[in-house]
């Protein structure tokens, strides 16, 4: 069966998986969603005998039905290879009463590698399938991790260029250096004078600008996205929740069909949405626990049914979650509205014009699969400290947000199901915040000076991604104001 995709804002028009991957965003500004979420084609018992790559193929072939077996297996083989520093791609570490799914063993030591290692291969395959002659320009906004992972994935990929916007002073020093030292003749990095939401809104506006699309087309270019709004990013993320369940089964930590909970530190809502899709495919997940930092726009939404971005933007030690407009939530809004494209469009228009919207009581009742919590900066530091003191396990700040929320959820709900926590970044990426949480004497010290201390404390190897940037040449130093983003893109592409 061929699975087609439709926009959250227009259910009438459908496209194939490869067309949805190529476009990134629908013409009407909506996000592509599958017409239906497919069921797993194998039993849970069969899954537990499979490798990460085999599970990836089993899951993704159900979503990407216009890819041949050979095409999809080739994309998977190129993505999940020796660039990961562990054979199992996503190890599951048992720490106290939870299982940390370590999604940071790829080339850029963050979970974005899991999807952004494969997206360039899915995209170039999609371009060939659809006889695309234009050069594809990947246009992306990042709150820290997507940028580097996308740059690394697309560097020197034939037929593509990539332009990444990030908020100046809104990412960690390691995150910034990872981006501005990126090699590749087709890569460009731009710091904007604003926050992530400004960057994301600016990028979205360029995607929706028909005049710009025409100008680019005449110059031989077309935009696509590497942000988690691209279905080619979302589908590979579904895989690791299926894999986590299979690993728990294989390790005899759970019985077949036993329900688990999943906790995800959440910014743009793509990662937890992937877990929701895994549940809808047939993985026995009871609660999806959405963990926010002090920018708790999602926590407030789940509590009240009102999404309101009209609030102070807080810069925290978990910068990848410093987001007030969670783009992927639109896919869930569409689902809980009974797939009502008009309702979804109305709510998204309200968000754009007023900065807030409220869902109906009926829609709120459809959120029963979710729970939510948030962690303050003090709680995050305390969690990093306490878990290290008690177990010797060192986690990064984003993972600590999830661990904090998990502990509070468990105490409040008395729900003692086995729980997988998505561990989304290596502690080495945030060495300053992690080391000062472990011991306040490190506060204010240079991130790079603390990397060796972190190595001693954690007993783990310094990742290649860190070693590479320690003395790397700065290659990108473009900056611009928010209202100059479009002109900056034209300058980079040489479009008059």
N, C-alpha and C positions, 0 to 999 in steps of 0.2 A: 504494500500500500504506500502511495506517495503522500507524505505528510507535508501539508502546505502551511504557510504563515500568513497572518493578517495583521493589520495595524490595530492598536488599541483604540484608535480614533475613527476607524472605518472598517467595519467587518465585511464589507461587500467584496473588496478587491483582495485577491490572494496572490502570493508569490512563492516560488520554490525556496528551499533552504539556502541554496547558493546565491540566489538573488537577494535574499534578506541579509546575508553576510556581506555581500558587496555594497549594498546601500547603507547599512548600519542603522540609519534612521528612516522611517517611512516618509513619503512625500508630504504627508499632512502633519508631520511633527510628532506622530505617535511612535510607539515602540512595537517592533514585530513580536508576535507571540504565536506559538503553534496553534493550529485550529483545534487540536486536542492534545493532551499530554499522553504519550504512549505508555503502555504497560511494559514492565520488564519481560523480555522474551524467554528468560530462563528462571529456574527456581533459585531460592536463596541458597539452598544446599550446593547447587552447581557453581554459584558465584564464589564461594569460599575457596575453591580450588584454583581460581584464576589469578594471574598476575595483574598489576596495575594496567598494563597496556591492553591485556585481553578484556578487562572490565571496561576500559575506555571504548574499545571497539563495540562491545555488546550494548553499551548505553547509547553511544553517539550514532550508531547506524539506525537507531529507531527515530532519531530526530532529524538526521541529515540524509534523507532517503534518496536524494538525487545524486549522491556521491556513490561511485562504484566501490565494491569491496577493496579493490586494489588502491584506489585513490585515498580512501579513508585510512586504510592500514599504513599507507606510505606517510600520510600526514602524522599519524600517531607515532610511527617509528622515528621520524625525524625530530619530533617534539620531545618525547620522553626517552632520552638517551643519556650519554655520559655527562651532559651538562648538569645533571642532578648528582649531588654528592653522596646519595644513598641509593642502593640498588632498588629498594621498594618504592621510590619516588615520594611517598607520603607516609613516613613511619608513624606508628601509634604508640605514644609513651604513656604508660600507666603511672600516674602520680597521685598519691593519696586515693581519693574515691572518684577520680575522673580519668578520662582517657584524652590525652592531648594529641590531636591530629596535626602533625608537624608539616605544614604546607610551605615551608621556607627553605627547602633544600635545592632549589633551582639556581640559575645563573645570577639572579639579583637578590637572593635571600628574602623573598617575600612571596605571599601566596599568589600574587598576580602572575608569577611564572607558570603556574599550573595551566592557566588558559592562554597566556600570551606567548608561550612556547609553541603552541599549535596554531594560533590565529593566523600568522603570516602564511602558513602552508594551506590552511582552509581558504584564505582570501585569494591567493594566487591560483589555486585550483578552481575556485569559483569564477575568477576572471577568464580563465581559459574556456571553461564550460559555456560562458555567456558571450564569447567572442568580443571581449572588451579590448578596444584598441588604445584607449587613453592610458596615461600613466596614473596610477592610483595614489592619491595623496591622503595618507593617514593623518587625520587632524584630531588631536586629543588634549584634554585638560587633565591634570593630575593633582592629587592632594599629597603626592609623595612617591607612591610605589608603582602605580600604573605607568607613569612616565618612563622610568628606567626599564621596566620589563618590556614595554612596547618598543622602546628604542633598541634594546638588545635583540628582540625578536625580528625587527624589520631592518636592522642595519645591513646595508648592501644587498637586500633582497631585490632582485631584478624587477623592473616595472613598477616600483613603489618609491615614494618619498614619505618621510614622516616628520611632522611638526608637532612638538609638545609644548604646551603652555603650563607654567606652574606659578604659584603665588610666591613672589619674592618675600623672604623672611617667614614663609608659612610652611616650610618643610624642614626636616632635620638636616644638619650639616652633611651627614653621610649621604642622605637622599639627594641633596643638591649636587654634591660632588659626583655621585654616580651618574647624574644626568649630564652635567656640563663637561665631563671628560669623555663622553660617549664618542667612539670612533664611527666611521661610516660616511661615505660621500653623500648619502641620501638623507642624513639626519640633521634636524634643526631643533634647537631648544630655546625657548623664549621665557624670560621671567616677567610676569606682569606686576604692576603696582596695584595690588588688590588681593582679595582672598580667593579661595578655591571656587566658591559659588560664582564669583565674577568671571573666572576663567571658564567654568563650565557653561554659564549662560552665554558668554561670548562665542564659544565654539558652537553651541546649539544654534545661535542666531545665524552663524555662517552656513550651517547645514540647511537652514530654512530659507536662505536668501536666493531666490530664483535668478535674480540679475547676476549675482556672483557665479552661480552655477553655469550660466550661459557664457560668461566671460572665460571661465576656466575651461569649459568644453572647447571653446574656440582656440584656446592655447594648448589643447591636448591633455587636459587634466580632469580628474573627477575625484570628489571627496569620498572617503570611507572612514569609519570610526574604529578605534581600538578600545574605546571606553566600554564599560560593562553594559552599556545600552545595546551593544552589538550582540546579536543572538549567538554569533560565533565565539563570543567570550563566555556567555552564560552556559551554553550546553556542556563545554568541557568541565565547568565547575560542578555540574550535577554528579559527575563521575566520582569525585572524591568522597561524597557522602555514601554512595553505593559501596565504594571500596572500604570505607571505615566499617560499615556494617559487616561486610564480608570478612574483614580481618578479625573483628570481635567474635564472629562465628568460628573462624578457623582456630583462633586461640582459645576457644571454649570458654570465653568470658560471658557469653550469652547463649541461650537456647534458640533454636530456629523459631522464627516468628515472635520472639520476645521484643517488646517495644523498648526503644531507647529515646533519650532526649538529646537535642543538639543545641549547643550555645554558640552563637556567632557574634564576634565584635563587629558592629555594623555602621557603615557610613553611607554608601551609595545604594545599599540594599540588594546588590546583585548576589553576594555570597549566600545570604540567608534565603533569598528567593530560589537559588539553586537547590538548597536543602529541601525547600517546600516542593519543588519539582520532583526531587528524589522520593519524597513521601508519596506524592501523587502517582509516581511510577510503580509503587508497591513496596518501598522500603518501610519497615515498621517503625516510623518515628512518631512518638506521641506529641511532645511539645517542641516547638521551635522557639528558642529563647533569644530574643533580640537584645543585645547588650550595647548600650550607648555610653559615650563619655559625657562631659559636662555640656556639650552641644546636644541636649537630649530631645531634639525635635521628634524623633521616632518614639521614644519612651512616652512622651506626652500624647502623641497620636494614638498609641495603643491604649492608653488610659482613658482618653476623652473622646476619641473619634474625630478630633479636630487636628488638622495638620497646619501649623502656623510657624512660618519662618521669620516672622517679624520679631526678632529678639537679638540680643547682643551675640556676636560671633566670638566664641572663646578659643584662643590658641592654647592647646593642651600638649601634654607629652605624648599623646597618641594622635599625631597630625593627620594620618590617613583617614581618621574618622571625624575630622573637623569640617563638617558638612552640614548645611542647613537645607539644601534641596537634594533629597535622596531620589535620584532619577528613576531607579528601577522599581520604586514603590508603585509607579503607574501601572506596571504589569499586574501587581496584586490588586490594586484598586479596580482595574478592569475585570478581574476574575470575580471579586466579591460583589461587584455590581450586577452579576449575572451576565457578564460579557456585553454590557450595554455601552456601545461606543459613544453614543450621544452623552450619556451621563458622565463617562470618563472625560470627554472633551470639555464639558461644562466645568468640571472640577479643576482640570488642568488650566483652563482659561482663568478661573478664579485665582489659582495659585500665582499665575503670571501677573494678573492685574492687581489683586489685593494682597498677595503674599500668604493667603491661607484658604482653606476650604474645610467643610465639615461633611462627613459621610452620614448616611441615614442609619437609623437604629438597626434596620434589617442588614445593611452592609456590615455594621459593627459585629453583629451576631455571627457573621461568616468569618470572623477573625479568631474563632475559638482555638485554632491550632497553635496560636502564638501566645507567648508570654513576653514581658519586657521588663527591663531594669536598667539602671544607669549607675555609674561609678564616679565618685569625685576624684580629683587629683590625689588627695590624701589617701583615699582607699586604694587607689591603683598602686601607689608607692608601698603601702602597708602589705598588700597582697604579694608583690614581688619579694619584699623582705621576708615575710612569714613563710611563704612556700620554700624559699631558699634555705632559711634557717631550719625548717622542719625536715626537708627532703634533699636539699642540695640541687634541686632543679631550678634553673634560671629561665625566666620567661621575659618576653618583651612587654612593652607598655600596653599594646593593643590586646594581646592575649590576657594580660592582667585585668583589663576592663571586663573581659568575658568571665574570667575566673572569679572576680569579685561579685558579678551579677549572679553567677551560678550558685555561689555559696549562699547569698541572700535568698534566692529563689527556693533553694532546697530547705532552708530553715523555715521560711514562711509557708511553703506549700506542703511540707512533709512528703514531697514526691521523691522517692529514693530510687527511681529508675537509673539504670546505668546511663552515663552521660558522656557524650563526645563534645569536647571543646575545640573549636577551630583555632589553632595556633597559627597566626597569620604572618608573623615576621620573626626573623632571627633577632635575639637580643643584641647582637653585634651592630645592628642597624641603628640602635638607640642606646649606645653604650653609656653616654652621659646620664640619661634618665635612669637607666637600669642600675648602674653602679651607685648613684647617689641614693637610690631607694634601698639598696642593700646596706650601704653605710653612708650617713650624711657627710662624712669627711671628704667624700669625692665631689660634693656639690660645687658647681661652677668651674670644674676642671675641663680641659679640652677633650672632646669626644675621642679623638685619635690617641691621646695619651692614655685613655682609660681602656683601650681595646686590649692591651696586654694584661691589664689587671683583670679584665673580664675573662680572659683566657685562663688565668690562674684560678679564679673563683669557680668557673663553670667546669673546668677540666675538659673543655672542647677545643677543637682546632679552629684557628681564625679562618673564616671562609675566604675563598679566592676572591670573591666579590669585593671584600674589604682590602685585601692585599693589593689588588689591582689599582685601586684609586689612591693609595697612600702617596704615590709620587707621580701620578698621571698628569699629563698636560691638560690645562683648561682649554677646551676647543670651542665652547659656546658662551658668548657673553652678551647676547642681545637682550635688551629690556624694552618694555613699552607700557604705555598707559592702557587701561581697559578699552578706551574708545579707539585705540590704534591697532587693535588685534587684526582686523580685516586687512588694513593696509600693510601690516607687517607680513602677513601670509602672501599677499601679492608681490611684495618686494623679494621675499625668499624664492618665490616661483618665477620671478621675472615677468609677471603679468602686468602690463601697463594699464 
